[in-house]
Amino acid sequence: MALHFELVTPERLVLSEEVYMVVVPGTEGEFGVLQGHAPFMSTVKDGELKVYDRDGGTPRVIRVEGGFAEVSESGLTVLAEKAE
């Protein structure tokens, strides 16, 4: 099973794909999201978002600045002020 992940900025859709896991730099600390995670919302601090395509793989790192993260039944959406 894969997690549907979307990374969005005010300017564009940066990423929309099925992944294994995403580690988000939340303001209360980093948190990892896998398929089936309980729904919740969090604010995002400036930092590195880590996207794992498979278990045990090397993550792709995307620098984000601020925003919100929402975990729902449909997956994880990160609404970032900026993403590089």
N, C-alpha and C positions, 0 to 999 in steps of 0.2 A: 504494500500500500504506500502511496506517495502523498505528500502534503502539497496542496495547491498554494503557491506563494505569489503575491503581487507586491511590487515596490513601486510606489507612485509619488511623484513630486507635483507641485502646482503646474509645471510646464509640460510633463509627459509621463507616460507609462514607461518605467525603466526596465522592469522585468515582470514577466508573467509565465510561470512554468511549474511543473511538478518536480518537487525536490524531496530529499530524505529528511533534512532537518535544517532549521534556521536558528542561529543564536543572535538575539537582539540586545543592543545596549540600552536597557531600560533605566529610568532615573532611579529606581530602587535597586538596581543591580542587573547584571546580564541574566537572560533567561532563554532557555532552549525550547523550541516548539517542534513537536513531531505530529504526524497524523493522529487524530483522535484526542488531541489536547483539550482540556476543559476550556470553555469560552471565557474570555476576559479581555479587558482593555488596559493599556499602559501608556504612559508618556515615554518618549524616546529621547535620550540625551545624545550629544555629539559623540560619535565613536565609530567602531567598526562592526558592521553587520556581517555575519559569517554564514555563507550558504553552502550546505553539504549536499552534493548530488547523490551520494551513496554512503552507507554505513562504513565508517573507518576511512573515508576518503579525505583528501586535502580540501579545505574550504576555499571558496572564492570569497574574497574580502571586498566589501563595498563600503566606502566611507559615507556616513550619513550625518546630517545635522538636524537635530530637533525633530519633533513630530509626534505621531501617535502610532500605536500598534494595536490591531484588533484580531483576536483569535475567535473564530466562529466555526460552525459546523462545516462551512464551505472552505475553510483554510485560514491562512494568515495574510493580512493586508497591513503593510507598513506605509503610512502617509508621512513622508519625510519632507522637511523644508528644502533640503538639498541632498543629492546623492551623486557620488562620483565613482 
